[in-house]
Amino acid sequence: MNRVKRFITILAIIVIAMLIIPLITINTVKADAGMIVTMMLYFIVHPVVSVVVGILAGKDIKFFWFSPVLVAVLFWAFSSFAYEPAFPIVYSAIYLVICTISMLVTWLIRKQK
């Protein structure tokens, strides 16, 4: 996969997971189940997306070094519209760390091979 296709894939994954899915859940899920869905997004979907983006970025770290920052900034920007402004900052930092670690681990594994 060349760089442009990988960049488009990374951007599509981030936009779908961090913007489209939360917007759909906010508009369709009732208030009672909304907290459960939100917690599933914060504790399952977004960490998995961070790991996947980190793995894709780790294959070409010189070009995709900004991917963890992109995940964190876009998550913070999209979540600030739906939740309290201070709340997403903590999770944004967590996703930044998760994405960076998975990117570096992928890079180290590819470097050793």
Sequence and secondary structure as in RCSB ss.txt:
>XXXX:A:sequence
MNRVKRFITILAIIVIAMLIIPLITINTVKADAGMIVTMMLYFIVHPVVSVVVGILAGKDIKFFWFSPVLVAVLF
WAFSSFAYEPAFPIVYSAIYLVICTISMLVTWLIRKQK
>XXXX:A:secstr
  HHHHHHHHHHHHHIIIIIHHHHHHHHS HHHHHHHHHHIIIIIHHHHHHHHHHHHHTTTTTSTTHHHHHHHHH
HHHHHHHS TTHHHHHHHHHHHHHHHHHHHHHHHHHH 
